[in-house]
Amino acid sequence: MNQNKKVLQFVLLVTISLLAISIFVLYTKNTSTPLQNISILTDILKKDSLKKEIIKIQKVDSSIAEKTLSPFLTEDSTERILQHFTTPNKLINFSSDTNSIVIESFIKKIIELKKTKKGKIRIAYLGDSMIEGDLVSQTLRKYLQKAFGGTGVGFIPITSPVAGFRITAKHSFSTKWRESNFRTKISYTPLYLSGKTFFAQGYNWVDIEDKTLAPNQSQLQKYLLCGFKNGNSQIAINSVFNSIKPSQQFNKILLNNSTSPKIKIEISDLSLPLYGISFESTDGIIIDNFSFRGSGGFEFINIDSNFLKQINTTQPYDLVIMQYGVNVLNHPNNSNFNWYYKAMTSAINKLKKNLSNAEFLLISTADKSFKYSDGRRTAIGMDSLIATQERIAFDSKIAFFNTYNSMGGYNSMISWANGNPQLAAKDYTHLNSKGAEILGTNLFNGINFEIIKAESQKR
């Protein structure tokens, strides 16, 4: 009898201890893997949906909410308001007025281009490995150019680790280029929007063919994008030597204007900072892919402000798209992204200030899954990260696109990776080309929705 009593006491003691640890993990948001694994409340709470993941701030008066839809409304706010910014495949500007035009100044430029067929609209698509090899951006470019005009693949860096993977350009280069970048900055020369600057080390060359063009298309301009050099520089363009004078912090120098989609440059000038080559028509839509593997997006805070202003003068952008987040969620138990909010908000505000011609659109992270003790599922911190990105967009006064919900929300990456057809890689992090095409198509449809809305209001 005494032995049974001792067993009962032991069971009660263990249960109370586990409950105490579980409450500690819950209320302190402790991310320690051992503590998470023995928490008996984890399975009960793990499937909270995005709509209930709200960053705690002051309560919002309903009269204020009618004017501006903050993504941080408390849980007692109306479902109608909460659903507005979780809508999949739509651009959101957090306004309760559903007739308001998202990225309005950009949309007006598109409508004017559609009407006149004159003028150039340039889009910078900034992102991490999710857009490497021109993924997503190549689909958006294809549909926008088809609908509103323009030819050319846009920006191609001097070298690229995924040159063999990219289908929109045939890209080869010598092996002795020196690279300064976000991770290993080896020069005081400003980095470009690609996060990179290249220097010749002895004789170097780069050979590029734009593969987006139909046969016998019209004139295609090829520009060299480079930094400042004191004096002239000698460069061979398709085996013909030329002298160029890069006198500005950022220079855009016309190398060739012909129907040929190809260009080769050769250079031995160690002191000339090079960024890449741009292939573009004289009118229409141009989309530049700026991917940097492992980036969180906040690295742009380190780009020189005067250099950004020179870009804004020499090659102004009308829309800057920023697709980030997957590298921020780099641990299965990450759930606090306050540091990311501060860093990313600062970077966006710096870009907005200096690229003053552009509208901005923040693309949220896609779904990402990890292995946990009970199996593979969406990352624990996914809802917190999405809410943080919404807060970044709201406080920065820029538009937002919810990729996570557009994929299908919770465990959608698993469905995309395991489905038939397969739409994502088995790392359960990256979309494959088919999945990226879906995202690019949905993004185009979101932009086109705003165009149609704006045109209908003018009638």
N, C-alpha and C positions, 0 to 999 in steps of 0.2 A: 504493500500500500504506500509506504514511504517512498519506494522507488518510483511508482507511478506519479506521485506528487512531484517528485524532483523532475521527472520528464516533462510534466505539464508546466512547471515553473520555467524550465529551460526553453520550451517552445514559445512561451509568452515573452520571455526575455529577448529571444532572437527576433520575434515578430516586432516587438516594440523598438528594438534597435534598428531593424531594417526600415521601419516606418519613419523613425527619426532621421535616418540618413536620407531617405527619399524626400522628406519635407525640406531637409537642408539643401539637397540638389535642386529642388524645384524653386525655392524662394531665393537662393543665392545665385541661381543660374550657373552653377558650377559645371565646368566642361571637362573635368577629369574623367578619362575613360573608365578607370576602375570603379569610381563612384557611380557613373552613369550605368554601368553594367549591373550593379547590385541594387539599383533603384527599383522598387516594386511598383512605382507609379508611372514609370517610363512608357510602358505599353498602353496605359490608359490615355496618356496625354500626347503621344507622339503624332497623332493624325489630325491635330488642329489645323483647320484650313487657313488659307491666306486671308480670307475675309475676317477672321478673328485675330489675326496677327497685327495689332495696332501699336505703334510706338506711343508710350504714355506721355502725353503733354496735357496742357490745360483743356478743359472741356470747351467745346465750340457751341456758341449760341446758334440756334436754328436759323435766325434771321441772317446771320453772317454766312452760314452754310449755303443759303439760297444764292448767294452771290459768288462764292468761291468754294470749290470742292477740295478741301485739304485732304491729302491721303492719310492724315493722322487724326481723323475724327474718332471720338470715343465710341465704345461699343453700343451706347444707347442712341447714337445717331441713326438716321433712317437707312434702311436697306437700299432704298433708291439711290441715295447719295453714294453709299459704299460701293455699289455695283458699277457706278460710272467709271471709276478708274481701274477696275479689274476686267473690263470688257476686252475680249480677245480681238486681235487683228484690227484694232483701231488706234489712231493717234489721239492722245488725250492732252488737253491743256488745263485740266482741273477746273473748268468753268461749268456752272450749272446750266448755262445757256447752250443747249445742244445745237443751236443754229450758228454759234460762233465758229469761225474758221481757224483750225489749228495751223501753226506755222504760216500765218496769213500773208506776210509780205512775200514769202517764197512762192506760195500758191498763186498770188497775183502775177508774179514774174512768169510762171509757167503758162498762165492763161494768155498773157501778152505775147509770149513766144509762139504759142499755138495760133494766135491771130495773125501775127506779122511774119512768122518764119525767120525773123531776124534777131540777132543777139545771141549771147552765149550764157548759159546757166551752168555754174560749176558746183559740184557737190563733193565734199570731203567725207569719205567713209572711214572713220577711225575705229580700230578694234584690235582684238587680241588674236590668238590662234583660231578662233571661231571663223574668222574671215580670211585666213591665210589662203594664198593661191587664188584670190579674187572671189572666194565663196561668198554667197549672199549678194555682194555688190555687183557681180557679173549679171545676176538675174535682174536686179533692180535697174542696172544700166540698159540691159537688153529691152526691157519693157518701156522704160522712159524714152529711150532714143527712138524706138519704133512708134511710140505715140506722139512724140513732140519734136522729133528731129535730132540730128547730131550723129556723128560717127567718131570712132576712135576709142581705144582702151583707156586713155588717160595716162596717169602716172605709172611708170615702171622704175623701180630702184635700180641702182647700178648692179648690185648683186642681190641674190635672194636664196635662202635655204630651201625654198619650195619651187624653184624655177621649173624643175622637171614635172611638177604636179599641176602647174597652172595651165589651163587650156585656152585662155584668152590671149596669150602671148607666147611666142617661142623665144626663149631667153637663154643666151649663153655668154660666158665672160671668162676672162683670165683669172688665175688663182692668186695673184699677188696684191690684190686690192687691200688697203688698210681701212678698217671700219671703226669709226667712233660712234657710240650709241648710248642709249639710256643706261645700260648696265656698265659699260666700260668706256667712259668718255676719255679719249686720249688726246683731245685737242680743245683749245678754247673757242674754236669756230662753232657758231650756233648749230644745234641739231635741227633737222627739218621736221615737218609734221609726221614723217615716217619714223621719227626717233633715231635717225641715222644720218651720218655724213661719211663720204668715201673719199679716199686719197689714193692717187696712183703711187705705186712703189716700183720705180723703174718703168719699163714699158708695160702698159696695160691696155686692154680692150674690152668692149662690150658690144654684143650683136643682138638686136631685138627685131622681131617681126610681130606686128599687130595681127592677131588671128580673129578679130571680131568683124572684119570687113568682108563685104561681098565682093566678088570679082568686078574689076573695072569701076570701082566707086570713084567719087569725086576727089578733089584735092584733100590731102591729109598733111597737116602741119606737124613737124617734129621739132620740139623745143628741148634744149639743154637747160636743166635747172641746176644752178650752181651758186656758190657763195662768192665773197669778195676776194679779189687778188689785186695787189698793187702792180699795175702794168698789164701788158698783154700776155696772152697765153696761146700756145700753138696746139692745135688739135686737128687730127685727121678725120674727115667726115666722108665715109664711103671711099676711103683711100685717097682723098684729095685734101691737102693741107690747107688750113684756114687759121687766121689770127682772130681771136676774140678778146674783148675787153670787159671783164666782169667788174664793173666799177661800183655796184651797189652791194649792200649786205646780202640781198637775195636777187638773183638775176635769172631772167627767162629769155634765152637767146635762140632765135629761130635758126635751125640747122638746115632744114630742108622742107620744101613745100611741093609735093608731087602726088601722083596717084599711087606711088609705091608704098607698100605697108612696111618696108624694111629700112633699117639704118644701122650702120656700124661706126663707132667712134674709137679712135686710138689716141692715147695720150701718155706722156711721160713726165708731166708737170706735177711734181710732188706738192707744190704749195697751193694748188687750185682745189678748193673744196667742191665736191660733186654730190648731188642728191639723186638725180635720175633723169629720165627722158620722158617727155609727155607727148602722146599721140592724140591729136584732136582736130576736129573740123572747125571751120571759121564760125559756124553758127550751131545752135542746138545744145543738147545736154551732154556734159562731160562729168564722169564720175571717177574720182581718184581713190584707189584702195590704199589705205595706210595701215597695214597690219604689223603688229609687234608682238611676237610670241611671249607669253608670260606677263603681259602688261595688265595693270589694273585701271589704267586711264588717268590716274593722278600724276603720272610722270610729266605731264605737259606743264606743270607748274615750274619746271626747270628750264623751259625754252625761253630764250631772251625776248623780252617784250618788244624792243625796237625791231628785232628780226621779224616777229609776228606782224608788226605794223607794216613792215616793208612787203611781206607777203600779201597783206590786205590791199596794198597799193598796186603791186605788180600783177598779182594773180588773185583777185578777190573771189571769195567763196560766198555763195548764196545760201547754202545749207551745210551745216556740219552735223553729221550723224556720229554718235559715239556708242559703240556696242561693247560693253564690258561686264565684268562680274564673276566669270567662271574662275578666275585666278585668285579672287578674294576669298572664295569659298574653298580653301585649300586643305581643310582638315574636317574629318567627319563630324566633329562636335563644335565647330565654330558657330557662334550665335550672336556675338556682340560686334557690331560693325560701326560703332561710334567713330572710331579712328578713320574709317573709310569715308564716312559722311564728311568729316572735316577736310580730308585730303582732296577728295573728288570735287567738292563744292568749290574749293579754292582754285583748282585747276580749270574747272568750267568757267568760273567768273573771270579768270585771267584770259582765257581764249575768247570769251564774249567781249571783253573790253578791247582787245587788240584786233580781233577779226570782226570788226564792228558792222560789216556789211551782211553778216550771216545770221540766219535763224539757226536754232540748235534743237536737236532731237536726241534724247537719251533712250537707247535700246536696252532693256533689262537683260539680265542673265537668262540663259536657257535653263531648263531643269538639269539637275546633276544628282547622281545617286552614289551612295557609298555602301559598303558591306557593314552591317551591324550584327550584333549577337543573334538577332532574330531573322536575319536575311538582308538582302539588298533592298534599299528603298531611297526615296528622295532625302537629300541631306537635311539633317535636323535644323540647320540654320537657314534653310531656303526662304521661308516666310519672312524672317527677319531681314535678310538681304534684300528681297524684293521691296519690302516696306521702306528700307533705307534708301534704295534707289529712287523710289517714288518721292521720298522726302527731299532727296537731292534735286530732282527735277522741279518739284514744287517750289522749294526755296530759291532755286536758281532762275525761276520763271522761264523754264523751257518746256518743250513738249516731251511726252513719254510714250513708249510702246512696250506693252507687257508681253515679252516673248514667252515667259513661263506659262501664263494662262493661254497664250495662243497655241502652244504645243499640246495643251490639254491638262496642265496643272500637275497635281501630285502623281508621281511615278510615271509621268509621260515619257521621260527619257528611256526608261526600261522598255516601254511599249514601242518606242521608235527604234531602239537598238535591236529588239528581238522580233520585230514585226516582219511581215512579208507584203510589200517590199521593205527591206531594211533601210531606215532613214537616219541612223546614227551609228557611230562606232561602238565597239564592244568595251571601250573604256568608260562608257556611260557618262561621257562628258561632252564629246564633240559630235556635231552633226556631220554626216557624210554629204556628198554632192547632191544627192536626191533630197535630203532633209533641208540642206541649205537653199535649194531651189524653192522649196515650199515656203521657207521663211522669207526669201527675197520676193516671191510672188505675193505673199500676204502683206508685206511692207509696201509694195507697189500699190496693191488694192487699197491700203489704208490712205496713202497719199492721193490716189485717184478719187477716193471717196470725198476728200476735202475739195478737190478740184471741181467735181460735179456739184457739190453743195454750193461752192462759191459762184459757179456759173448759173445755177438755178436762182440764186438770190439777185442776180443782175438783170434777170428777165422782167 
